[in-house]
Amino acid sequence: MKEFKGKTVIVTGGSRGIGRACCLEFAKSGANVVFTYSKSKEAAGTLEKELLSLEAECLSIQADICNYNQCRNVIEKTVEKFQKIDVLVNNAGIVKDKALVMMTLDDWKQVTDTNLGGTFNMTRATITTLLKQKSGCIVNISSVSGLVGLARQTNYSASKAGIIGFSKSLAKEVAAYNIRVNVICPGYIKTDMVNSLKDKVKDEIIKSIPVNRLGEPKEVAQLCVFLASDKAGYISGDVVKIDGGLAI
Ligand code: NDP
């Protein structure tokens, strides 16, 4: 029996990278998968086909996580199709790296509105359903940058550190309702976000990682599935690094 059979999982930013890998891993575990994307309609269509070939029921929805009404629409459509929500993975995120001295208010707002604001919007839109169900699990994707801070990422580090505080506070608030909230802090993972860096920069990054390689999206996805599973039933409010030792 597949562990997530009959369970409904929502993944934000499922069209690419870590979110895409999460959708596939949850589908392999038997889940019904709802995923959102922002612009990548074609990639979303391809993923939908892959999910169907794994015999997963799925629903893809174009929604900007910065827009609360669009997030509510995601939740309404999910409940309409699957009647409940078991897992929310707040994965969608962006970077706009710059030294603070060059950073515009717009750079700051776009990153914090998407990463932290989007996590608030999706979680706020979902929480009433989870409270009524008296069950559910939330996995928020932060970053090592939110733990140790990285130069040229004041906007990103602040948004990712904010996700950690948000998650710990919420974990305390909803524990009595059988709802768990945890955070994953990936290091450098092989996705468009890292692939877009110059080769020279990537080589320097790899040298700084104790295990001497970038992480695979699938490795993060497998951790996400574990944290959302009953095997992690006693883990809540935790922050788990998956970074090849980068933040040691
Ligand atoms: P990618 O850039 O590969 O994918 C980002 C995803 O987020 C896409 O599906 C994108 O949709 C979606 N997205 C972006 N903005 C919005 C928005 N406003 N509304 C809805 N969806 C949106 O990112 P990664 O897979 O690399 O990163 C996933 C998460 O992991 C992020 O939160 C990131 O900060 C975090 N992370 C990544 C690390 C890495 O090394 N890759 C390291 C640490 C943390 P679309 O395809 O339509 O643009």
Residues whose N, C-alpha, C, O or C-beta is under 5 A from the ligand:
A	BS01	NDP	G13 G14 S15 R16 G17 I18 G19 T36 Y37 S38 K39 S40 A63 D64 I65 C66 N91 A92 G93 I94 T114 I141 S142 S143 V144 P186 G187 Y188 I189 T191 D192 M193 V194
